[in-house]
């Protein structure tokens, strides 16, 4: 017998079970049900989640599914399809390994290190690579999302992590979704402000690169630092 979630005992509901026992205790269809949020008039969200998984062979085909493919399933509208795809992409990014220990010898190394994660972003992402005294990657942080000129952030947002990781140098990078890699006046001003703040705490700004589609601009190579 199929129950609507609201008819289930509280202790059996996916959200409550996740809080009490952790996400690993939930079946795939229960996790998907939480993402979907609601079912339809005649189908519970749990049954709807099961239907999606059956249609796409459990998790095998969901990895590359499209909005239009999901919307072919009765009960999956545009909003639910978008939620599923966003959750899948978020999971991919969370599990994307950071290649710690990689040595960044020059601007092209920095570009190659970040291009796969930045060149297809639809919004500007300001990222900082933190380096040790051997120019090896200690960590990578996304500092802000959105146009640099419109994003409120302080150089301290970058430098606090440098101090935490005992980094001696940093490389700044951001993408231009337009594909135009020419730095804007705001890019130049922000870079100068960060360099000025970094000098106070004895952190070297090695470079600032702008990433476009299959190309990049280096402040260092163009003598803009």
C-alpha positions as CSV (number, residue, x, y, z in Angstrom):
1,X,0.0,0.0,0.0
2,X,1.3,3.4,-1.0
3,X,1.1,6.3,1.6
4,X,1.5,10.0,1.1
5,X,4.4,11.3,3.1
6,X,2.1,13.2,5.4
7,X,0.3,9.9,6.2
8,X,3.5,8.2,7.2
9,X,4.6,7.9,10.9
10,X,6.8,10.8,11.6
11,X,9.8,8.6,12.4
12,X,9.5,7.0,8.9
13,X,9.6,10.2,6.9
14,X,12.8,10.7,4.9
15,X,13.6,14.2,6.3
16,X,13.2,13.1,9.9
17,X,15.2,10.0,9.3
18,X,18.0,11.9,7.7
19,X,18.2,14.3,10.8
20,X,18.1,11.4,13.2
21,X,20.2,8.8,11.5
22,X,22.2,10.6,8.8
23,X,22.0,10.8,5.0
24,X,23.8,7.4,4.6
25,X,20.8,5.6,6.2
26,X,18.4,6.7,3.4
27,X,17.8,4.7,0.3
28,X,18.4,6.4,-3.1
29,X,14.7,7.0,-3.7
30,X,14.4,8.6,-0.2
31,X,17.2,11.0,-1.0
32,X,15.7,11.9,-4.3
33,X,12.3,12.4,-2.6
34,X,13.9,15.1,-0.4
35,X,15.2,16.8,-3.5
36,X,11.8,16.6,-5.2
37,X,10.1,18.0,-2.2
38,X,6.5,17.1,-3.2
39,X,4.6,14.5,-5.1
40,X,1.5,14.9,-7.2
41,X,-2.2,14.7,-6.4
42,X,-2.3,11.0,-6.8
43,X,1.3,9.9,-6.3
44,X,3.5,10.4,-3.2
45,X,6.9,12.0,-3.5
46,X,8.4,8.7,-2.6
47,X,6.6,6.9,-5.4
48,X,7.5,9.6,-7.8
49,X,11.2,9.3,-6.8
50,X,11.0,5.5,-7.4
51,X,9.5,6.1,-10.8
52,X,12.3,8.4,-11.8
53,X,15.0,5.9,-10.7
54,X,13.3,3.1,-12.5
55,X,13.0,5.2,-15.7
56,X,16.7,6.0,-15.6
57,X,18.0,2.6,-14.4
58,X,18.6,3.7,-10.8
59,X,21.6,6.0,-10.8
60,X,23.3,4.8,-14.0
61,X,21.7,7.3,-16.5
62,X,20.9,10.2,-14.2
63,X,24.5,11.4,-14.4
64,X,23.9,12.9,-17.9
65,X,20.2,13.4,-17.9
66,X,18.6,16.6,-19.3
67,X,15.7,18.8,-18.1
68,X,13.6,17.7,-21.1
69,X,14.2,14.0,-20.5
70,X,13.1,14.3,-16.9
71,X,10.0,16.3,-17.9
72,X,8.8,13.4,-19.9
73,X,8.0,11.6,-16.7
74,X,4.5,12.3,-15.5
75,X,4.7,14.4,-12.3
76,X,8.1,15.9,-13.1
77,X,7.7,19.5,-14.1
78,X,10.4,22.0,-15.0
79,X,11.1,23.1,-11.4
80,X,11.6,19.5,-10.2
81,X,13.7,18.6,-13.2
82,X,16.0,21.6,-12.5
83,X,16.3,20.7,-8.8
84,X,17.4,17.1,-9.8
85,X,20.0,18.3,-12.2
86,X,21.3,21.0,-9.9
87,X,21.7,18.5,-7.1
88,X,23.6,16.1,-9.4
89,X,25.9,18.8,-10.5
90,X,26.5,20.0,-7.0
91,X,27.4,16.5,-6.0
92,X,29.9,16.3,-8.8
93,X,31.6,19.5,-7.7
94,X,31.7,18.5,-4.1
95,X,33.5,15.2,-5.1
96,X,35.8,16.9,-7.6
97,X,39.3,16.3,-6.1
98,X,41.7,19.2,-5.5
99,X,45.1,18.3,-6.8
100,X,47.0,19.3,-3.6
101,X,50.7,19.2,-3.9
102,X,50.8,20.1,-7.6
103,X,53.5,22.5,-8.4
104,X,52.5,25.7,-10.3
105,X,55.6,26.8,-12.1
106,X,54.1,29.5,-14.4
107,X,50.9,31.1,-15.6
108,X,50.0,28.3,-17.9
109,X,50.2,25.8,-15.1
110,X,47.8,27.9,-13.1
111,X,45.4,28.1,-16.1
112,X,45.6,24.4,-16.7
113,X,45.0,23.8,-13.0
114,X,41.7,25.8,-13.0
115,X,40.4,25.8,-16.6
116,X,38.1,22.8,-16.3
117,X,36.3,24.2,-13.3
118,X,36.1,27.8,-14.4
119,X,35.9,28.2,-18.2
120,X,32.3,27.1,-18.5
121,X,30.9,28.9,-15.5
122,X,28.0,31.3,-16.4
123,X,28.9,33.7,-13.6
124,X,32.3,35.2,-12.6
125,X,34.0,33.2,-9.9
126,X,37.0,34.7,-8.1
127,X,39.3,31.9,-7.0
128,X,42.5,31.9,-5.1
129,X,45.3,29.2,-5.2
130,X,47.4,29.0,-2.0
131,X,51.0,28.0,-2.4
132,X,53.8,26.9,-0.2
133,X,57.5,27.9,-0.6
134,X,57.9,25.3,-3.3
135,X,55.1,26.7,-5.4
136,X,53.0,23.6,-4.5
137,X,49.2,23.9,-4.1
138,X,48.1,23.9,-0.4
139,X,44.5,24.6,-1.1
140,X,42.1,26.4,-3.4
141,X,39.2,28.6,-2.3
142,X,36.3,30.3,-4.2
143,X,36.3,33.8,-2.8
144,X,33.3,35.2,-4.5
145,X,30.7,34.5,-7.2
146,X,29.4,37.3,-9.4
147,X,31.0,40.2,-11.2
148,X,34.0,41.4,-9.4
149,X,32.8,45.0,-9.8
150,X,29.4,44.1,-8.2
151,X,30.6,41.7,-5.5
152,X,31.4,43.0,-2.1
153,X,34.5,41.3,-0.7
154,X,37.5,42.4,1.3
155,X,41.1,41.4,0.6
156,X,41.0,39.9,4.1
157,X,38.6,37.3,2.7
158,X,41.6,36.0,0.7
159,X,44.4,36.6,3.1
160,X,42.8,35.0,6.2
161,X,43.0,31.6,4.4
162,X,46.6,32.3,3.4
163,X,47.5,32.8,7.0
164,X,45.5,29.8,8.1
165,X,47.2,27.5,5.6
166,X,50.6,29.2,6.2
167,X,50.8,30.0,2.5
168,X,53.7,32.2,1.3
169,X,52.2,33.0,-2.1
170,X,48.8,33.1,-3.8
171,X,47.6,33.1,-7.4
172,X,44.3,34.9,-8.2
173,X,42.0,33.7,-11.0
174,X,38.6,34.5,-12.3
175,X,36.6,33.7,-15.4
176,X,34.9,35.9,-17.9
177,X,31.8,34.2,-19.1
178,X,31.7,36.4,-22.2
179,X,34.9,34.7,-23.3
180,X,36.7,38.1,-23.6
181,X,39.8,37.8,-21.5
182,X,40.8,41.5,-21.5
183,X,40.9,42.8,-17.9
184,X,38.4,45.4,-17.0
185,X,39.4,48.5,-15.0
186,X,37.7,46.9,-12.0
187,X,39.9,43.8,-12.5
188,X,43.0,46.0,-12.4
189,X,41.9,48.0,-9.3
190,X,40.9,44.9,-7.4
191,X,44.2,43.2,-8.2
192,X,46.2,46.3,-7.0
193,X,44.2,46.4,-3.7
194,X,44.8,42.7,-3.0
195,X,48.6,43.1,-3.8
196,X,48.7,46.1,-1.4
197,X,47.0,44.2,1.4
198,X,49.1,41.1,0.8
199,X,52.3,43.0,1.2
200,X,51.3,43.9,4.7
201,X,51.3,40.3,5.8
202,X,54.2,39.3,3.6
203,X,52.2,37.3,1.1
204,X,53.4,37.3,-2.5
205,X,50.7,37.7,-5.2
206,X,52.4,35.6,-8.0
207,X,49.8,36.3,-10.7
208,X,46.2,37.0,-11.5
209,X,44.8,35.1,-14.5
210,X,41.6,35.7,-16.4
211,X,40.1,32.5,-17.9
212,X,38.0,32.4,-21.0
213,X,37.1,29.6,-23.4
214,X,40.4,27.7,-24.1
215,X,42.5,30.8,-23.4
216,X,43.7,33.0,-20.6
217,X,45.2,36.4,-19.7
218,X,48.0,36.7,-17.2
219,X,48.6,39.9,-15.3
220,X,52.2,38.8,-14.7
221,X,53.0,38.1,-18.4
222,X,51.5,41.4,-19.4
223,X,53.4,43.3,-16.7
224,X,50.2,44.4,-14.9
225,X,51.3,43.3,-11.4
